[in-house]
Amino acid sequence: VEGEFVNIASSESGRLERLLVARGLHAPGGTPLFALETEPQAAAVLQAQQQLAAAEAQLKDLRTGKRPPEVDVIRAQLAQALAQEKKSAAKQIRDESQYKAGGLSQAQLDDTRAEAASNAARVRELKSQLEVAALQGREEQIRAQAATAAAARAALDQSEWKLGQKVILALRSGLVFDTLYREGEWVPAGSPV
């Protein structure tokens, strides 16, 4: 009888937590052979999941405008500014009539005009803020955050792959000729168990 020897190893190092086969045992394909400690890789998976969730949440936030209560605050400020603008425009008309009649100084008229211009500028500012509040984030920010989310997704995939390398299964049916490590021993990456 001629046998083909296959050394079974993990691409990851770690402490041998469970040796699930023994010398001389027949192992059908798909049988778990051994398991290395998984705590560091499980923690890395959890960290990668959290980083992915954070990156996707930031991306979602960038794709939306301001929240409705924030927009409502701007609308209320705009309504207040419109009322002030209307009031100052009416005062300017009255003061210009008073100035022409000689009942008002040039300095007082200039103050009234400046107040009306200031209130009109405040209205324009709040209208612009209302338009900006409806916009999503800048395209460059969205692209950058999408790339960050993709990198986090790739890091999660890599962490999950490394975690999967901690439990080794028999690819084919075979006889366990020998085991080289005992539970609790450190197994370097690539060393046959």
GIMO-V232771 format. One record per run of one state. SS is the DSSP state (hx for helix, st for strand, lp for the rest). FROM is the first residue (numbers start at 1). LEN is the number of residues. Records with the same first field share a line. If there is no record, write none. Layout:
SS = FROM-LEN, FROM-LEN
This chain:
lp = 1-8, 10-4, 20-6, 28-4, 37-2, 63-5, 102-4, 134-5, 165-2, 170-4, 176-10, 188-4, 193-1
st = 9-1, 14-6, 26-2, 32-5, 167-3, 174-2, 186-2, 192-1
hx = 39-24, 68-34, 106-28, 139-26
